Amino acid sequence: MKLTHKIIYTVFSILLISACTNKKAETVIEKDMPKTEISIQPNKNKESIEGIYKTAECDISIEITKTKSGYQYFLKTNLRKVKGIANFSKNESGEKYLTLEGIKWDEYEGDINNQENDSITESEPKELEIPIGISASYLKDTLTIQNYGNSMNSYTKISECGLKYIQLIKR
């Protein structure tokens, strides 16, 4: 009986091994199956002003975030950190602008055409009010601030950066 058990065991083992090795790999072919992809990335076609904007030339960054009522900003330079409301708008020609509300310009001497130097009519020169709010043009992923004027209209918005045009690019 021992011999019969060995023969049965051997035959069974051979059948089992041959059954496992003789199977061909099955290939699955998709035919006209609709593909559904779920993307976690934001839609690149939809333009979003939200993000962090930085410039390589100066130590300035602006973070724009969406709120229930609109947008807010966080401006960070080497001298200050300011948080406030950001208003996004378009002008009649379609140009887009972002205004950072609540930031007082660093210097403002005003438009020279509006200043009258007639000492007979004025005993004391008027104290000019320094504007508040910095506007930046917005194009794709870049905010551009005209930081200072010229001799005809002298002003400086952000003195921490000596550039005439500060370009902040979304990172």
LINLINZI-V580602 format. One record per helix or strand of 3 or more residues. SS is the DSSP state (a for helix, b for strand). FROM is the first residue (numbers start at 1). TO is the last residue. Records with the same first field share a line. If there is no record, write none. Layout:
SS->FROM-TO  FROM-TO
//
This chain:
a->2-21  112-114
b->51-54  61-66  71-76  81-90  96-104  107-111  132-139  142-146  153-156  165-170
//
